[in-house]
Amino acid sequence: MFAMTLKEQAKVLQRICLLAPYDAARTAAIEAVPQDRATAEQMRLVQGALLRWAENGTGIARTEARKALAPKTGDEAGVHWYTTGKS
């Protein structure tokens, strides 16, 4: 369980990727998440991209990706990374 929802993770990824080379699939996934129309593949793409940034990124991008993927701590229940939309 992660501390951030998928929507929050997508926002972090969008900020991180501002200077990264253009990727149509990644851009489509980032845009679909806040509109609650992301497919399972797009949700996997967001998490995979964050994982790559957390492992191979540098500087603030690496730190932000790690924060986005940080597990929930304490007694409170966290959120699944794929939780989106209305409940």
ROSE-4610 file (N, C-alpha, C; in Angstrom, 1 decimal, always signed):
// ROSE-4610
residu = [M/M/M/F/F/F/A/A/A/M/M/M/T/T/T/L/L/L/K/K/K/E/E/E/Q/Q/Q/A/A/A/K/K/K/V/V/V/L/L/L/Q/Q/Q/R/R/R/I/I/I/C/C/C/L/L/L/L/L/L/A/A/A/P/P/P/Y/Y/Y/D/D/D/A/A/A/A/A/A/R/R/R/T/T/T/A/A/A/A/A/A/I/I/I/E/E/E/A/A/A/V/V/V/P/P/P/Q/Q/Q/D/D/D/R/R/R/A/A/A/T/T/T/A/A/A/E/E/E/Q/Q/Q/M/M/M/R/R/R/L/L/L/V/V/V/Q/Q/Q/G/G/G/A/A/A/L/L/L/L/L/L/R/R/R/W/W/W/A/A/A/E/E/E/N/N/N/G/G/G/T/T/T/G/G/G/I/I/I/A/A/A/R/R/R/T/T/T/E/E/E/A/A/A/R/R/R/K/K/K/A/A/A/L/L/L/A/A/A/P/P/P/K/K/K/T/T/T/G/G/G/D/D/D/E/E/E/A/A/A/G/G/G/V/V/V/H/H/H/W/W/W/Y/Y/Y/T/T/T/T/T/T/G/G/G/K/K/K/S/S/S]
num = [1/1/1/2/2/2/3/3/3/4/4/4/5/5/5/6/6/6/7/7/7/8/8/8/9/9/9/10/10/10/11/11/11/12/12/12/13/13/13/14/14/14/15/15/15/16/16/16/17/17/17/18/18/18/19/19/19/20/20/20/21/21/21/22/22/22/23/23/23/24/24/24/25/25/25/26/26/26/27/27/27/28/28/28/29/29/29/30/30/30/31/31/31/32/32/32/33/33/33/34/34/34/35/35/35/36/36/36/37/37/37/38/38/38/39/39/39/40/40/40/41/41/41/42/42/42/43/43/43/44/44/44/45/45/45/46/46/46/47/47/47/48/48/48/49/49/49/50/50/50/51/51/51/52/52/52/53/53/53/54/54/54/55/55/55/56/56/56/57/57/57/58/58/58/59/59/59/60/60/60/61/61/61/62/62/62/63/63/63/64/64/64/65/65/65/66/66/66/67/67/67/68/68/68/69/69/69/70/70/70/71/71/71/72/72/72/73/73/73/74/74/74/75/75/75/76/76/76/77/77/77/78/78/78/79/79/79/80/80/80/81/81/81/82/82/82/83/83/83/84/84/84/85/85/85/86/86/86/87/87/87]
x = [+0.8/+0.0/+0.9/+0.5/+1.3/+0.6/+1.4/+0.8/+0.1/+0.5/-0.1/-1.1/-2.1/-3.1/-2.4/-3.0/-2.6/-2.6/-3.6/-3.7/-2.5/-2.2/-1.1/+0.2/+0.4/+1.6/+1.7/+0.6/+0.6/+1.0/+0.6/+1.1/+2.6/+3.1/+4.5/+5.3/+4.8/+5.4/+5.4/+4.3/+4.2/+5.3/+5.5/+6.5/+7.9/+8.1/+9.4/+9.8/+8.8/+9.0/+9.0/+8.9/+8.8/+10.0/+11.2/+12.4/+12.8/+12.1/+12.4/+11.9/+12.5/+12.1/+10.6/+9.9/+8.5/+8.2/+7.2/+6.7/+5.2/+4.6/+3.2/+2.4/+2.8/+2.1/+2.1/+3.3/+3.4/+2.5/+2.5/+1.7/+0.2/-0.2/-1.6/-2.0/-1.1/-1.4/-1.6/-0.7/-0.7/-2.0/-2.4/-3.6/-4.9/-4.9/-6.0/-6.3/-5.3/-5.5/-6.4/-6.2/-7.1/-8.5/-8.7/-10.0/-10.7/-10.1/-10.7/-11.0/-10.2/-10.4/-9.1/-8.2/-7.0/-7.3/-6.6/-6.7/-5.7/-5.8/-4.9/-3.5/-3.3/-2.0/-1.4/-2.2/-1.8/-1.4/-2.2/-1.8/-0.5/-0.3/+1.0/+2.1/+1.9/+2.9/+3.3/+2.4/+2.7/+3.6/+3.2/+4.0/+5.3/+5.4/+6.7/+7.6/+7.1/+7.9/+8.4/+7.6/+8.0/+9.1/+8.9/+10.0/+11.3/+11.3/+12.5/+13.2/+12.4/+12.9/+13.5/+12.8/+13.3/+14.6/+14.8/+16.0/+17.1/+16.8/+17.9/+17.9/+17.0/+16.9/+18.0/+18.2/+19.1/+18.5/+19.1/+18.7/+17.2/+16.6/+15.2/+14.2/+14.4/+13.5/+13.5/+14.7/+14.8/+14.1/+14.3/+13.7/+12.2/+11.7/+10.3/+9.6/+10.3/+9.7/+9.7/+10.7/+10.8/+9.7/+9.4/+8.3/+7.0/+6.8/+5.5/+5.3/+6.3/+6.2/+6.4/+6.5/+6.7/+5.5/+5.8/+4.7/+4.1/+2.8/+2.1/+2.8/+3.0/+3.6/+2.6/+2.9/+2.0/+0.9/-0.1/-1.2/-2.3/-2.3/-3.3/-3.2/-4.3/-4.2/-3.8/-3.0/-2.6/-3.5/-3.2/-4.0/-3.3/-4.0/-3.4/-3.0/-1.9/-1.5/-2.5/-3.3/-4.3/-5.6/-5.8/-7.1/-7.3/-8.4/-8.7/-10.2/-10.6/-12.1/-13.0/-14.2/-15.2/-15.3/-15.7/-15.9/-17.3]
y = [-1.2/+0.0/+1.2/+2.2/+3.4/+4.6/+5.6/+6.8/+7.6/+7.6/+8.4/+7.6/+8.3/+7.6/+7.7/+7.0/+7.0/+8.5/+9.2/+10.6/+11.4/+11.3/+12.0/+11.5/+10.2/+9.7/+10.2/+10.3/+10.8/+12.3/+13.1/+14.5/+14.6/+13.7/+13.7/+13.3/+12.3/+11.8/+12.9/+13.6/+14.7/+15.8/+16.1/+17.1/+16.6/+15.4/+14.8/+14.7/+14.5/+14.2/+15.5/+16.7/+17.9/+18.0/+17.6/+17.8/+16.5/+15.4/+14.1/+14.1/+13.2/+13.1/+12.7/+13.2/+13.0/+11.5/+11.0/+9.7/+9.7/+9.4/+9.5/+8.6/+7.4/+6.5/+7.0/+7.5/+8.1/+9.3/+10.2/+11.4/+11.0/+10.1/+9.6/+9.1/+8.3/+7.7/+8.8/+9.8/+10.9/+11.7/+11.9/+12.7/+11.9/+10.6/+9.8/+9.6/+9.6/+9.3/+10.3/+11.6/+12.5/+12.5/+12.1/+12.0/+10.7/+9.9/+8.6/+7.7/+7.7/+6.8/+6.1/+5.9/+5.2/+3.7/+3.1/+1.6/+1.0/-0.3/-1.1/-0.9/-0.9/-0.8/+0.6/+1.6/+3.0/+3.2/+2.5/+2.6/+1.9/+0.8/+0.0/+0.9/+1.6/+2.5/+3.6/+4.2/+5.3/+4.7/+3.6/+3.0/+2.6/+2.0/+1.5/+2.7/+3.8/+5.0/+5.5/+5.6/+6.1/+5.2/+3.9/+2.9/+3.2/+3.4/+3.6/+4.9/+6.0/+7.2/+7.0/+6.3/+6.0/+5.3/+4.4/+3.5/+4.2/+4.8/+5.3/+6.8/+7.5/+9.0/+9.6/+10.9/+11.7/+12.9/+13.3/+14.6/+14.5/+15.6/+15.8/+14.9/+14.5/+13.6/+12.2/+11.8/+10.5/+10.6/+11.7/+11.8/+11.9/+12.6/+12.8/+11.4/+10.7/+9.4/+8.4/+8.5/+7.6/+8.0/+9.3/+9.8/+9.3/+9.3/+8.9/+7.4/+6.7/+5.2/+4.8/+5.7/+5.4/+4.7/+3.6/+2.9/+3.8/+3.6/+4.2/+3.7/+4.6/+4.3/+4.5/+3.9/+4.1/+3.1/+3.4/+2.5/+2.6/+3.7/+4.0/+3.1/+2.7/+1.9/+2.8/+2.3/+3.1/+2.9/+3.4/+3.2/+2.3/+1.6/+0.8/+1.8/+1.5/+2.5/+2.6/+1.6/+1.6/+2.2/+2.7/+3.3/+4.6/+4.6/+5.8/+6.0/+7.1/+7.4/+7.4/+7.2/+7.2/+5.9/+5.9/+4.7/+4.4]
z = [+0.0/+0.0/+0.0/-0.8/-1.0/-0.3/+0.1/+0.7/-0.3/-1.6/-2.6/-3.5/-3.9/-4.8/-6.2/-7.2/-8.5/-9.1/-8.8/-9.3/-8.8/-7.5/-7.0/-7.6/-7.9/-8.5/-9.9/-10.6/-12.0/-12.1/-11.1/-11.0/-10.8/-9.9/-9.7/-11.0/-11.6/-12.9/-13.9/-14.0/-15.0/-14.7/-13.5/-13.1/-13.4/-13.1/-13.3/-14.8/-15.6/-17.1/-17.9/-17.3/-18.1/-19.0/-18.6/-19.5/-20.1/-19.9/-20.5/-21.9/-22.7/-24.1/-24.2/-25.2/-25.4/-25.6/-24.9/-25.0/-25.1/-26.2/-26.4/-25.4/-25.2/-24.3/-22.9/-22.4/-21.1/-20.9/-21.9/-21.9/-21.8/-22.6/-22.6/-21.3/-20.7/-19.4/-18.3/-18.3/-17.3/-17.5/-18.7/-19.0/-18.7/-18.8/-18.6/-17.1/-16.2/-14.8/-14.1/-14.3/-13.5/-14.1/-15.3/-15.9/-15.5/-14.7/-14.3/-15.5/-16.5/-17.7/-18.0/-17.1/-17.3/-17.4/-18.4/-18.5/-17.6/-17.4/-16.5/-17.1/-18.4/-19.0/-18.7/-18.7/-18.4/-17.0/-16.1/-14.7/-14.4/-15.1/-15.0/-15.5/-16.6/-17.2/-16.2/-15.5/-14.6/-13.5/-12.9/-11.8/-12.3/-13.5/-14.0/-14.3/-14.8/-15.1/-13.7/-12.7/-11.4/-10.9/-11.0/-10.5/-11.2/-12.5/-13.3/-12.8/-12.6/-12.1/-10.7/-9.8/-8.5/-8.4/-9.4/-9.4/-10.2/-11.3/-12.2/-12.4/-11.8/-11.9/-11.1/-11.2/-10.5/-9.8/-8.7/-8.1/-7.6/-7.8/-7.3/-7.9/-9.2/-9.9/-9.2/-8.8/-8.1/-6.7/-6.0/-4.7/-4.8/-5.7/-5.9/-6.3/-7.2/-7.5/-6.3/-5.5/-4.3/-3.4/-3.2/-2.3/-2.9/-4.2/-4.8/-4.6/-4.5/-4.3/-2.8/-1.9/-0.5/+0.0/+0.8/+1.5/+2.6/+2.9/+4.0/+5.3/+6.2/+7.5/+8.6/+9.7/+10.9/+10.9/+11.7/+11.9/+10.9/+10.2/+9.2/+8.0/+7.4/+6.1/+5.0/+4.1/+2.9/+1.8/+0.6/-0.6/-1.6/-2.3/-3.4/-4.5/-5.2/-6.2/-7.3/-7.5/-8.6/-8.2/-7.0/-6.6/-7.4/-8.1/-8.9/-8.9/-9.3/-9.5/-8.3/-8.6/-7.6/-6.9/-5.6/-4.9/-4.5]
